Amino acid sequence: MKKKTKAMILNPFALFVMGGLFLTFTSCSDESANTEDLSSTEVISATELKYSDETEMISEEVSTIAEDLYAADEIASMSKGNYHSDYLPECATVTAVITDTTKDVTLDFGEGCELHNGNTLSGIIHISYALDLEAASNTIELTLENFTFNDVAVEGASSIVRVRSNENGNPQGTANASFTATWPNGDVASFTGTRTREWIEGFGTGFWGDNVFLITGKRTYVSRAGNEFIKEITTPLRREMSCRFIVSGVLDITRLGNTVSLDFGDGSCDAIGTLTYPDGTQEEIFLRRFKN
């Protein structure tokens, strides 16, 4: 069970009226986002936390697309037969250029293409990797062109070291990424660093809804308000692709020497997390990943 405090779940409006606590809500308008000034003990505001979680989702989805496409080729090469993954919808156009040693793939989502999980993408993802698909590891290079994720413009690149079988016998991708996200109102956030995604369930089934990943790593996040945070996973985050939210795991968020811990819960598919503040007090919060 998740820890509960104060006998109620806070929604974004409730957070707005509860000023003066460690977690301080600010308006999403250009003016407030650019003038927010956190004290050293507040660590992160409710608004920053929400958009921070949305940038995480962008990174997760882009990595999933690249690794799923690579996995389809990898599985086909091992089985010496045809293999089809249903992760990409028909509205995504896939074009491949193959040489003796490499495969360059262009994924074009046009002016708007909705994935099976409800996220809408537009623009192009370029993916490139060596054709030695039977190697123990390979590197997937990923870049974006005129790309948007749920109307958020995203620029940047990622280099993913893909291991066919880690120490647990599972496929794993370690992404060194740098992305900048611009929301429709002009606010900008960025994140750089490394994340490792272990594919623990659903590999090779061909059904996107049973895929499950464990995520670890550390990143630097610069919020829309210009505040810099270090985000480090202390307990692996469990992402079930059938759910929009992280269902369990712990993420530490540090700013100016102070750290809050965000516990995503007991495995339930919901938008609820528990924040533990530097003084040990806890608060149940609401996380919004674009759509709820």
GIWORA-V687447 format. One record per residue. N is the residue number from 1. RES is the residue in one small letter. OMEGA is omega in whole degrees, -180 to 180 (NA if undefined). Layout:
BEGIN
n=N res=RES omega=OMEGA
n=N res=RES omega=OMEGA
END
This chain:
BEGIN
n=1 res=m omega=177
n=2 res=k omega=177
n=3 res=k omega=-179
n=4 res=k omega=179
n=5 res=t omega=175
n=6 res=k omega=171
n=7 res=a omega=176
n=8 res=m omega=176
n=9 res=i omega=-179
n=10 res=l omega=172
n=11 res=n omega=-176
n=12 res=p omega=-179
n=13 res=f omega=179
n=14 res=a omega=178
n=15 res=l omega=-179
n=16 res=f omega=-175
n=17 res=v omega=-178
n=18 res=m omega=178
n=19 res=g omega=174
n=20 res=g omega=176
n=21 res=l omega=178
n=22 res=f omega=-178
n=23 res=l omega=-173
n=24 res=t omega=-178
n=25 res=f omega=176
n=26 res=t omega=-178
n=27 res=s omega=178
n=28 res=c omega=-178
n=29 res=s omega=179
n=30 res=d omega=-175
n=31 res=e omega=-177
n=32 res=s omega=-178
n=33 res=a omega=-178
n=34 res=n omega=-176
n=35 res=t omega=-179
n=36 res=e omega=-179
n=37 res=d omega=-178
n=38 res=l omega=171
n=39 res=s omega=-176
n=40 res=s omega=-177
n=41 res=t omega=-179
n=42 res=e omega=176
n=43 res=v omega=-177
n=44 res=i omega=180
n=45 res=s omega=179
n=46 res=a omega=179
n=47 res=t omega=180
n=48 res=e omega=-180
n=49 res=l omega=180
n=50 res=k omega=-178
n=51 res=y omega=173
n=52 res=s omega=180
n=53 res=d omega=177
n=54 res=e omega=177
n=55 res=t omega=176
n=56 res=e omega=-180
n=57 res=m omega=178
n=58 res=i omega=-180
n=59 res=s omega=180
n=60 res=e omega=-176
n=61 res=e omega=-180
n=62 res=v omega=178
n=63 res=s omega=180
n=64 res=t omega=179
n=65 res=i omega=-178
n=66 res=a omega=-178
n=67 res=e omega=178
n=68 res=d omega=179
n=69 res=l omega=178
n=70 res=y omega=-178
n=71 res=a omega=179
n=72 res=a omega=177
n=73 res=d omega=-179
n=74 res=e omega=-179
n=75 res=i omega=179
n=76 res=a omega=-180
n=77 res=s omega=-179
n=78 res=m omega=-178
n=79 res=s omega=-179
n=80 res=k omega=179
n=81 res=g omega=-180
n=82 res=n omega=176
n=83 res=y omega=-178
n=84 res=h omega=174
n=85 res=s omega=-179
n=86 res=d omega=-176
n=87 res=y omega=180
n=88 res=l omega=178
n=89 res=p omega=-178
n=90 res=e omega=-179
n=91 res=c omega=176
n=92 res=a omega=-180
n=93 res=t omega=-178
n=94 res=v omega=178
n=95 res=t omega=-178
n=96 res=a omega=172
n=97 res=v omega=-174
n=98 res=i omega=173
n=99 res=t omega=179
n=100 res=d omega=-173
n=101 res=t omega=-174
n=102 res=t omega=172
n=103 res=k omega=178
n=104 res=d omega=-175
n=105 res=v omega=173
n=106 res=t omega=176
n=107 res=l omega=-177
n=108 res=d omega=-180
n=109 res=f omega=177
n=110 res=g omega=-179
n=111 res=e omega=178
n=112 res=g omega=-178
n=113 res=c omega=-177
n=114 res=e omega=175
n=115 res=l omega=-179
n=116 res=h omega=-179
n=117 res=n omega=174
n=118 res=g omega=177
n=119 res=n omega=-178
n=120 res=t omega=-179
n=121 res=l omega=171
n=122 res=s omega=-179
n=123 res=g omega=-169
n=124 res=i omega=168
n=125 res=i omega=175
n=126 res=h omega=-178
n=127 res=i omega=-179
n=128 res=s omega=176
n=129 res=y omega=178
n=130 res=a omega=-178
n=131 res=l omega=178
n=132 res=d omega=-173
n=133 res=l omega=177
n=134 res=e omega=178
n=135 res=a omega=-180
n=136 res=a omega=178
n=137 res=s omega=-179
n=138 res=n omega=179
n=139 res=t omega=179
n=140 res=i omega=177
n=141 res=e omega=-175
n=142 res=l omega=174
n=143 res=t omega=-177
n=144 res=l omega=179
n=145 res=e omega=-179
n=146 res=n omega=-171
n=147 res=f omega=173
n=148 res=t omega=178
n=149 res=f omega=-175
n=150 res=n omega=178
n=151 res=d omega=174
n=152 res=v omega=179
n=153 res=a omega=-175
n=154 res=v omega=176
n=155 res=e omega=176
n=156 res=g omega=-176
n=157 res=a omega=180
n=158 res=s omega=174
n=159 res=s omega=-174
n=160 res=i omega=174
n=161 res=v omega=-174
n=162 res=r omega=179
n=163 res=v omega=-178
n=164 res=r omega=-178
n=165 res=s omega=178
n=166 res=n omega=-177
n=167 res=e omega=177
n=168 res=n omega=-179
n=169 res=g omega=-177
n=170 res=n omega=171
n=171 res=p omega=-177
n=172 res=q omega=177
n=173 res=g omega=177
n=174 res=t omega=-174
n=175 res=a omega=170
n=176 res=n omega=-167
n=177 res=a omega=172
n=178 res=s omega=-177
n=179 res=f omega=173
n=180 res=t omega=-178
n=181 res=a omega=179
n=182 res=t omega=-180
n=183 res=w omega=-176
n=184 res=p omega=180
n=185 res=n omega=176
n=186 res=g omega=179
n=187 res=d omega=-174
n=188 res=v omega=172
n=189 res=a omega=180
n=190 res=s omega=177
n=191 res=f omega=178
n=192 res=t omega=177
n=193 res=g omega=-173
n=194 res=t omega=173
n=195 res=r omega=177
n=196 res=t omega=-179
n=197 res=r omega=177
n=198 res=e omega=-177
n=199 res=w omega=-169
n=200 res=i omega=179
n=201 res=e omega=172
n=202 res=g omega=-178
n=203 res=f omega=175
n=204 res=g omega=-179
n=205 res=t omega=-178
n=206 res=g omega=179
n=207 res=f omega=-174
n=208 res=w omega=-172
n=209 res=g omega=179
n=210 res=d omega=179
n=211 res=n omega=180
n=212 res=v omega=-180
n=213 res=f omega=167
n=214 res=l omega=-173
n=215 res=i omega=175
n=216 res=t omega=175
n=217 res=g omega=-175
n=218 res=k omega=-179
n=219 res=r omega=170
n=220 res=t omega=-179
n=221 res=y omega=174
n=222 res=v omega=-171
n=223 res=s omega=177
n=224 res=r omega=178
n=225 res=a omega=179
n=226 res=g omega=179
n=227 res=n omega=-178
n=228 res=e omega=-179
n=229 res=f omega=168
n=230 res=i omega=-178
n=231 res=k omega=-177
n=232 res=e omega=179
n=233 res=i omega=-179
n=234 res=t omega=170
n=235 res=t omega=-173
n=236 res=p omega=178
n=237 res=l omega=-180
n=238 res=r omega=178
n=239 res=r omega=174
n=240 res=e omega=-172
n=241 res=m omega=176
n=242 res=s omega=-178
n=243 res=c omega=180
n=244 res=r omega=-171
n=245 res=f omega=167
n=246 res=i omega=-173
n=247 res=v omega=177
n=248 res=s omega=-179
n=249 res=g omega=-177
n=250 res=v omega=179
n=251 res=l omega=174
n=252 res=d omega=180
n=253 res=i omega=-174
n=254 res=t omega=174
n=255 res=r omega=177
n=256 res=l omega=175
n=257 res=g omega=179
n=258 res=n omega=-174
n=259 res=t omega=168
n=260 res=v omega=178
n=261 res=s omega=178
n=262 res=l omega=179
n=263 res=d omega=-176
n=264 res=f omega=170
n=265 res=g omega=-168
n=266 res=d omega=-179
n=267 res=g omega=178
n=268 res=s omega=178
n=269 res=c omega=179
n=270 res=d omega=-176
n=271 res=a omega=-173
n=272 res=i omega=174
n=273 res=g omega=178
n=274 res=t omega=176
n=275 res=l omega=172
n=276 res=t omega=-175
n=277 res=y omega=-178
n=278 res=p omega=-180
n=279 res=d omega=177
n=280 res=g omega=178
n=281 res=t omega=-177
n=282 res=q omega=179
n=283 res=e omega=177
n=284 res=e omega=-175
n=285 res=i omega=-178
n=286 res=f omega=178
n=287 res=l omega=-178
n=288 res=r omega=176
n=289 res=r omega=179
n=290 res=f omega=-177
n=291 res=k omega=177
n=292 res=n omega=NA
END
